[in-house]
Amino acid sequence: MSFFISDALAEAAPGAAGGADAITGLLPLVIFGVVLYFLMIRPQVKRQKEHKKMVEALSKGDEVVTTGGMAGRVTDMGENFIQVEIAEGTEVKIRRQAVDSILPKGSLKEL
């Protein structure tokens, strides 16, 4: 009658191979985090530092383009705001952080 009852087989202890499984389970997450850092986070931080240096280097007479697309010449500077002449006799006040780029001198000849 022993052919109706299967023999009980001993299994390996759960702690024997558990450490290797945990490391291989976390490995894809670690690789994903490293790739995310080098492809997205690091370049963004670099661009932010470059923009901050550019904004700090602004001076009167610089020709700038804003994030809204307006181009003009800086006429007055404040702590947080600058005044930009966009046409003869037309000046607007914008935040310093709204400056997208500094143009080479002489780019805006019509002002």
Helices and strands as residue ranges (DSSP letters): G 2-4, H 18-36, I 37-41, H 42-56, E 63-66, E 71-77, E 81-87, E 90-95, G 96-98, E 99-103
